[in-house]
Amino acid sequence: MKIMRLGESGSEQPAVLVSSADGHERYFSLLPLTADVDGAFLAAGGLDKVRKALAAGELPVLEEAAALRVGSPVARPGSVVGVGMNYAAHAAESGAEPPTIPVVFLKPTNTVTGPYDPAPLPPRSTQYDWEVELGIVIGREATYLGSREEAAACIAGYVTADDFSEREYQLPGAAGQWTKGKSLPGSTPLGPWLVPAGEIDGGNLRLRSWVNGEPRQDSTSSELIFDAATLVHHCSQYMLLEPGDVILTGTPQGVALSGRFPYLQPGDVVEVEVEGLGRQRQELFRARAAATAQTA
């Protein structure tokens, strides 16, 4: 069961993609159940309602769905929580020791975009980087959780994510700060779909990325230093996680920051994929700087 949001930006409609045993795929509208895939839908047991409605044949087929734009599978989250250096090999290529507690940062929620939308390079960016990540979608309120088991019960499902990062803005020197390097428009593509936590093993999924068709990253979520439940538990000690929020669990080795690959340029095509959660494709373009105001 793959939960999606289809249609033009700002007017997406909720849908579910179901694959039969013979590989045939069918899209069904979720409008009889909800106006959108958001926190309220998830908190109200929306995923279970979808299963029951599918089994009962109560959802209408969504005609021509394959021709529609694919949006983020969850509506704009209340929070996007990033986790840094959560793979030992990536920490090493970044010149850092593996962390002993999770490195946590926040991304503006207006960075979220669809999995195939064109990706803007900032006007003056010279060190724009890709990061394939496993994304956690929160399904119920989480605050001051007492155990990993409680945390696991708060996970609605998982998504593919790309945490585009501008390294010159992010890292120390010249006023570099993580927030500056992680907050750029269009820098958090999510999707193409959300898979419920009970239908996939989030602890053993292959993550890969490509730039212009050339392999870059290839790892598995089993190599995470801090797994999904640990991250939800940890974050809940410092912030209120709400249904629909997204946690990006960190990226494996193989990014441009390593020095082994060039940073992204206009016209480059980045693809990222998490096993079972779908592949994204973004073509980079140079965003235009705002015109300088004319003064009398």
Buried (B, 14 or more C-beta within 10 A) or exposed (E): BBBBBBBEEEEBBBBBBBEEEEEEEBBBBBBEBBEBBBBBBBBEEBBEBBBEBBEEEEBEEBEEBEEBBBBBBBBBBBBBBBBBBBBBBBBBBBEEEEBEEBBBBBBBBEBBBBBBBEBBBBEEBEBBBBBBBBBBBBBBBBEEBEEBEBBBBBBBBBBBBBBBBBBBBBBEEEEBEBEBBBBBBBBBBBBBBBBBBEEBEBEEBEBBBBBEEEEBBBBBBEBBBBBBBBBBBBBBEEBEBBBBBBBBBBBBBBBBBBEEBEBBBEEBBBBBBBBBBBBBBBEBBBBEEEEEEEEE
